[in-house]
Structure formats: structure tokens, C-alpha cells
């Protein structure tokens, strides 16, 4: 499994768990500090987001239980 996911990849994983979320919402939540599993970096022209797989898995497990963790790469 990759150590860092794109916002789009992380969004798909969360949707697979039944969470209604878009990449835009995930980026906004990261910017506001509501999703503690990644970094949001704002530049003059755009933003860059890093979603850390291990932190995302820990967050998912805390909210959905250990059986919710995906096994695919």
C-alpha cells in the first residue's frame, strides 16, 4: 500500500466505507484541521494535500471499527 494517497484516492476509500464526501470537502476539512490524517499546504496559486495512509487507517478504525480497514493496495 502507498504511504501517501491523493485526495481523490482517499475520497474513494472513504466512500467505500459509506461516507458521503467529495474531494473538495476532504480538502476543506484538511485545511480547517478537521481531518488529522494529512497536510494541507496553500500556495499563492493552488493548494497541495498529502493524505498519509497510516494516519487515515487509524482515523477510520477509531470511527468505523477495525473491521472497516481496507486490505487492497
Secondary structure by P-SEA (a helix, b strand, c coil): ccccccaaaaaaaaaaacccccaaaaaaaaaacccccbbbbbcccbbbbbbbaaaaaaaaaaccccccccccc
